[in-house]
Amino acid sequence: MATQATTLTRPMASASAGVLLPAFTLWWREIVRFYRQPGRVVGVLASPLVFWLVLGSGFGNSFRSSAGPSQQHYLDYSYPGTLILIVLFTSIFTMMSVIEDRKEGFLLSVLVAPVPRTAIVLGKVLGGTTLSAIQGMIFLILAPFTGVHLELLQVLLVGVVVFLVSFALTALGFAIAWPMDSSQAFHGIVNLFLIPLWLLSGALFPMDGASGWIRALMYVNPLTYGVSALRALLYPGAETNFAIPSAMATLVLFSVFMFGLAFLMVNRRTTRPAA
């Protein structure tokens, strides 16, 4: 019986290693590649930060929200949305490496290797997720300047929300980048689709005061739930449209759906020629 059990467990362990080891290698490659490009790191952090400071200082106290006295200044109101913007920028643009890998021939060598397609998706997506989550959590350093003083539990819950949003957006970026041959086309999709997705997330204006059709779009926008969860965690007692448990459950479903979409894209395009 012991011999039979050992025989059964060996293929399972081998299959697990066949997925985890290539996934870990691709994950580590994404981390090293990103931080070897300081300009990209600075751009991902600096662009949303400048946007937040200029826009927040421009509106100043002229913006009034029903979300409580701690969010009267627009810098405070737009802080959760800016954190999401940093996550979006990092998640999406790290997946440009899919296009770069195809041009360099690296992706073709991975596809012809005896590596499961699951490992390719998992490694690339987790690499981008790790980077965007780190960048987003770094932005929390500025939280005290918005009157936010986080306790350990709040930091942990914010980290969970940031991870879920990062994972979903990275998987979405992977699914968009996979069939594309040029970074120009990728940028076009980002500007046409993903930036409006952020604009309609409650990052810049509350849902309650928006027009009816805008509110409908915000309700079906998964990023709305991420911004709402962050706002509730960063500003306890603030009025939000969704409770934290329901918002996080929506983010989990969004993450699973996006990863499934990325996996289907990889398996659908099995005979892609090298560029």
VEXTIBA-222972 format. One record per residue (C-alpha): residue number from 1; x, y, z. Coordinates in Angstrom, 3 decimals. Layout:
! VEXTIBA-222972
NUM;X;Y;Z
...
! end
This chain:
! VEXTIBA-222972
1;0.000;0.000;0.000
2;2.812;2.383;0.848
3;4.459;1.719;-2.508
4;1.179;2.346;-4.314
5;0.614;5.628;-2.427
6;4.126;6.775;-3.264
7;3.537;5.952;-6.923
8;0.357;8.051;-6.927
9;1.871;11.048;-5.159
10;4.929;11.295;-7.401
11;2.985;12.325;-10.541
12;1.038;14.881;-8.483
13;4.243;16.369;-7.074
14;5.806;16.357;-10.520
15;2.769;18.105;-12.045
16;2.812;20.704;-9.270
17;6.515;21.392;-9.799
18;5.892;21.568;-13.545
19;3.581;24.536;-12.960
20;5.118;26.257;-9.938
21;8.775;26.306;-10.994
22;8.190;27.918;-14.431
23;5.643;30.279;-12.870
24;8.155;31.319;-10.203
25;10.828;31.876;-12.857
26;8.567;34.109;-14.934
27;7.415;35.914;-11.775
28;10.998;36.668;-10.757
29;11.872;37.778;-14.278
30;9.050;40.352;-14.198
31;10.263;41.743;-10.849
32;13.897;42.057;-11.930
33;13.008;43.456;-15.338
34;10.785;46.183;-13.911
35;13.209;47.461;-11.275
36;16.078;47.464;-13.752
37;14.205;50.269;-15.544
38;14.228;53.163;-13.037
39;12.482;55.474;-15.488
40;9.454;53.209;-15.590
41;9.341;52.955;-11.795
42;9.501;56.739;-11.387
43;6.934;57.298;-14.125
44;4.423;54.898;-12.593
45;4.638;56.630;-9.214
46;5.237;60.225;-10.267
47;2.501;60.605;-12.896
48;-0.459;59.772;-10.604
49;1.181;61.702;-7.752
50;1.476;64.881;-9.835
51;-2.057;64.355;-11.121
52;-3.345;63.989;-7.554
53;-1.522;67.058;-6.245
54;-2.458;69.335;-9.130
55;-6.083;68.250;-9.396
56;-6.601;68.008;-5.636
57;-5.029;71.399;-4.946
58;-6.925;72.907;-7.868
59;-10.317;71.880;-6.525
60;-9.185;72.391;-2.937
61;-12.118;73.182;-0.672
62;-14.450;73.984;-3.562
63;-15.463;70.316;-3.710
64;-18.032;69.111;-1.224
65;-18.786;65.474;-0.616
66;-21.410;63.834;1.537
67;-18.795;61.349;2.706
68;-18.094;63.091;5.970
69;-15.974;65.942;7.338
70;-12.681;64.074;6.832
71;-13.161;64.240;3.079
72;-14.080;67.888;2.582
73;-10.816;68.668;0.819
74;-10.525;67.210;-2.658
75;-7.030;65.874;-1.937
76;-8.620;63.663;0.706
77;-11.492;62.565;-1.500
78;-9.309;61.680;-4.492
79;-6.619;59.858;-2.495
80;-8.167;56.334;-2.786
81;-8.724;56.855;-6.506
82;-5.118;57.919;-7.003
83;-3.942;54.767;-5.256
84;-6.060;52.746;-7.685
85;-4.581;54.759;-10.576
86;-1.052;53.783;-9.514
87;-2.123;50.150;-9.359
88;-3.756;50.438;-12.788
89;-0.697;52.035;-14.391
90;1.673;49.433;-12.960
91;-0.583;46.442;-13.657
92;-1.337;47.373;-17.234
93;2.053;48.620;-18.363
94;4.008;45.738;-16.855
95;2.036;43.543;-19.245
96;3.655;45.358;-22.154
97;6.420;42.852;-21.490
98;4.209;40.278;-23.255
99;4.567;42.261;-26.499
100;8.266;42.868;-25.893
101;8.872;39.180;-25.166
102;7.181;38.248;-28.437
103;9.351;40.653;-30.432
104;12.516;39.391;-28.752
105;11.601;35.743;-29.373
106;11.476;34.899;-25.660
107;7.752;34.200;-25.676
108;8.057;31.752;-28.557
109;10.770;29.827;-26.707
110;8.507;29.591;-23.658
111;5.545;28.440;-25.741
112;7.493;25.601;-27.384
113;9.023;24.506;-24.090
114;7.371;21.646;-22.156
115;5.731;24.163;-19.833
116;1.979;24.220;-19.080
117;0.155;27.290;-20.350
118;-1.149;27.765;-16.814
119;2.411;28.439;-15.639
120;2.877;31.154;-18.264
121;-0.284;32.998;-17.257
122;0.310;32.502;-13.529
123;3.924;33.672;-13.616
124;3.312;36.762;-15.730
125;0.151;37.784;-13.883
126;1.610;37.253;-10.417
127;4.719;39.197;-11.429
128;2.667;42.205;-12.488
129;0.417;41.823;-9.448
130;3.381;41.866;-7.069
131;4.817;44.991;-8.688
132;1.556;46.930;-8.746
133;0.660;45.931;-5.183
134;4.079;47.095;-3.957
135;3.748;50.410;-5.799
136;0.263;50.918;-4.402
137;1.309;50.176;-0.832
138;4.255;52.562;-1.164
139;1.726;55.312;-1.881
140;0.235;54.684;1.578
141;3.237;56.556;2.983
142;1.400;59.743;2.029
143;-1.754;58.743;3.933
144;-0.948;60.830;7.049
145;-0.881;63.972;4.878
146;-4.570;63.356;4.101
147;-5.469;62.933;7.754
148;-5.416;59.125;7.574
149;-3.722;57.285;10.448
150;-3.868;53.582;9.737
151;-3.853;50.773;12.257
152;-2.354;47.380;11.487
153;-5.712;45.768;10.653
154;-6.543;48.610;8.252
155;-3.196;48.231;6.511
156;-3.765;44.486;6.105
157;-7.265;44.974;4.680
158;-6.053;47.728;2.346
159;-3.330;45.329;1.228
160;-5.941;42.674;0.414
161;-7.992;45.150;-1.646
162;-4.897;46.409;-3.462
163;-3.807;42.840;-4.216
164;-7.220;41.895;-5.621
165;-7.386;44.993;-7.821
166;-3.789;44.444;-8.936
167;-4.407;40.809;-9.804
168;-7.566;41.557;-11.782
169;-6.046;44.472;-13.711
170;-2.837;42.574;-14.443
171;-4.813;39.634;-15.802
172;-6.864;42.086;-17.881
173;-3.669;43.681;-19.199
174;-2.312;40.238;-20.068
175;-5.494;39.350;-21.969
176;-5.309;42.630;-23.913
177;-1.586;42.369;-24.688
178;-1.539;38.702;-25.691
179;-3.034;39.017;-29.208
180;-1.250;42.295;-30.007
181;1.918;42.812;-32.031
182;2.660;46.472;-31.256
183;2.852;48.610;-28.159
184;1.054;51.410;-30.055
185;-2.081;49.290;-30.371
186;-1.801;48.397;-26.688
187;-1.606;52.079;-25.725
188;-4.640;52.784;-27.896
189;-6.735;50.208;-26.055
190;-5.542;51.546;-22.699
191;-6.498;55.117;-23.565
192;-9.834;54.092;-25.067
193;-10.975;51.598;-22.454
194;-8.955;51.482;-19.241
195;-8.651;55.196;-18.448
196;-12.459;55.666;-18.746
197;-12.789;52.601;-16.517
198;-10.867;54.489;-13.845
199;-12.700;57.775;-14.459
200;-16.023;56.009;-13.846
201;-14.885;54.327;-10.643
202;-15.789;57.097;-8.216
203;-12.178;58.220;-8.105
204;-12.948;61.762;-9.284
205;-16.598;62.285;-8.367
206;-19.174;60.497;-6.203
207;-21.764;58.225;-7.712
208;-24.732;59.905;-6.009
209;-24.430;63.199;-7.854
210;-23.787;61.721;-11.302
211;-26.276;61.438;-14.165
212;-28.408;58.319;-14.357
213;-26.528;56.654;-17.217
214;-23.194;57.453;-15.594
215;-24.402;55.884;-12.339
216;-25.418;52.753;-14.243
217;-21.935;52.478;-15.760
218;-20.357;53.012;-12.357
219;-22.449;50.217;-10.836
220;-21.188;47.683;-13.386
221;-17.595;48.954;-13.217
222;-15.516;46.590;-11.014
223;-13.075;49.375;-10.126
224;-15.926;51.239;-8.418
225;-15.964;48.524;-5.789
226;-12.215;48.783;-5.280
227;-12.361;52.546;-4.781
228;-15.364;52.171;-2.468
229;-13.613;49.541;-0.337
230;-10.457;51.652;-0.051
231;-12.449;54.758;0.862
232;-14.319;52.877;3.581
233;-11.058;51.467;4.976
234;-9.074;54.695;4.821
235;-11.908;56.883;6.148
236;-13.933;54.831;8.666
237;-17.433;56.198;8.985
238;-17.437;57.708;5.516
239;-20.539;57.144;3.404
240;-19.909;54.650;0.623
241;-22.203;53.001;-1.887
242;-21.074;49.459;-1.092
243;-20.237;47.658;2.120
244;-16.688;46.369;2.438
245;-17.614;42.628;2.359
246;-19.735;42.979;-0.795
247;-17.108;45.154;-2.477
248;-14.346;42.648;-1.727
249;-16.504;39.735;-2.893
250;-17.046;41.553;-6.192
251;-13.289;42.060;-6.533
252;-12.672;38.354;-5.949
253;-15.151;37.453;-8.702
254;-13.584;40.047;-11.000
255;-10.115;38.610;-10.345
256;-11.214;35.030;-11.049
257;-12.992;36.084;-14.238
258;-10.001;38.055;-15.544
259;-7.564;35.232;-14.817
260;-9.874;32.806;-16.596
261;-10.042;35.167;-19.566
262;-6.237;35.438;-19.702
263;-5.928;31.642;-19.547
264;-8.466;31.222;-22.377
265;-6.601;33.761;-24.516
266;-3.328;31.851;-24.143
267;-4.891;28.519;-25.015
268;-6.910;29.895;-27.916
269;-3.868;31.247;-29.754
270;-1.737;28.120;-29.858
271;-0.287;28.483;-33.353
272;0.840;32.075;-33.298
273;3.942;32.637;-35.480
274;6.921;34.559;-34.210
275;6.997;38.260;-35.037
! end
